[in-house]
Amino acid sequence: MFLMSVFLCVAAGESLMAANKADITILPAPVKMEQSKGYFELNEQTQIVFQTGNSEGEKTAAYLASVLRPATGYALPVNAVSDAPANAIYLQIEDVKLGEEGYRLTVGKEGVALSAATSAGLFNGVQTLRQLLPPAIFNSSKVEKQSWKIPSMAIEDYPRFAWRGMMLDTARHFLPKEFIKKFIDTLAVHKMNRLHLHLTDDQGWRIEIKKYPKLTEVGAWRKETLVGHSGKNNQTFDGKRHGGFYTQDDLRELVVYAAERHITILPEIEMPGHAQAAIASYPELGNLSEQLPVHTSWGVNKNIFNVEEHTILFLQDVLAEVVDIFPGTYIHIGGDEAVKDQWKASEAVQKRMKELGIPDEAKMQSYFIARMNEFLKSKGRKLIGWDEILEGGLGKDATVMAWRGIEKAVEAAKAGNDVVMAPTTYTYFDYYQGKKEKEPLAIGGNLPLEKVYGFDPMSIDLEPEALKHVLGTQGQVWGEYIATPDYAEYMAFPRACALAEAAWTPQAQRNYEDFLARLKAHVMRLDALGVHYRALDK
Ligand code: ACM
């Protein structure tokens, strides 16, 4: 049994942390790591093994074999064993007391032992193991003349936050399914575990809803798109039809693909604002008598859903299909930027408010959201929305995605709501990441890598009891000016690498210089993966 010798070897080996630190470039940085002398060398005879009868271990073992195969060219066998043989990577489910997603990884001359309480923990350990190998391990085809050494060491690791995510806006520009899979693979490398898909907005409806086919027949297509930042009086359009949508089968495929990588997809259906594509499909959902087009320019839009009972029921029907596709606990209902001009001007809305005894438009929105919350609860799910859902009052069981500022997170947590930190100032990856003149066109703003890295989601003015409501953080890739997968990657990385570390690594251990040193090696991994990240500043 090699395990004992692995542990003894680590215990006896002198700590090389200080001397050799630069060689170990795990990102996000692990909680505890001790390097010792020597290494394990992966070769054609190495086996990947798991405990007999442990189907979770088996799945992770198969995943590990699949990610090691292309670059090494080794068809590493995956076997069930009761005792680990020599020259093996042994995956075990056992209570290592490192939480739901934590793992212990031990590398010695004779083999590798990876233990975790759950398969999610094993999966995180596998990501670390990949990063202990040379960056070329991330290549998609065989790398010649490369030895596959893993330095001897012991790691204990677990995340700071349970919510570590990224958002992709597929509504402003449709992003192909195959790109979303690639993005999921890249998130997995960073131990991120949520992918938020913004599926509906004024400019496009991207999710097939069987009961309402016009949502995609009409709502998934716009006539053309605004060019650049042209203002209201001087707009030029590209004259090109744009659109696309995901079938329910596509989305189920993505859900499974993500789940195999321990990533939960969070679907977002926007309401009551950002609704023009839906209203263009079914005009009876809106407040005006005219037929609206799917929107072709950007910005906050006055065309929001009306408050009729048939509209509420329509949206609940949509959510019923959404719940059926996406098994995750949370469903995002948008809730942001719903300007109330049309509600104020509409006789029908005012009449409905009177009937319901609702005194103002903020409370009307609160009623709207409460109806969705009730519905989602009846399906065993939880509602999450942008921080405007606080306006007019919000049930404590709803979760708030705080985007307009830290003070919105404080307000939500003080009110007893759970919060995901998504402030524009640190997590809006549609902002410029360098000097505007030197960057491709973006929406505006300025969010360089160092600023993202400097984000501490817990650095907010709250009592410890309220701080417990902070679930974690995520980065936003809004799509107005992000029309292609390559550009989405450019905007997401390396800023998502910095955010991944803010979400994973204990705050006291974080250091920007140290991160940058590791990032220099990490971008070689991104190169091997074919990720079109923005080059690091010299
Ligand atoms: C948002 O950026 N409107 C959530």
Residues whose N, C-alpha, C, O or C-beta is under 5 A from the ligand:
A	BS01	ACM	D336 W386 W403
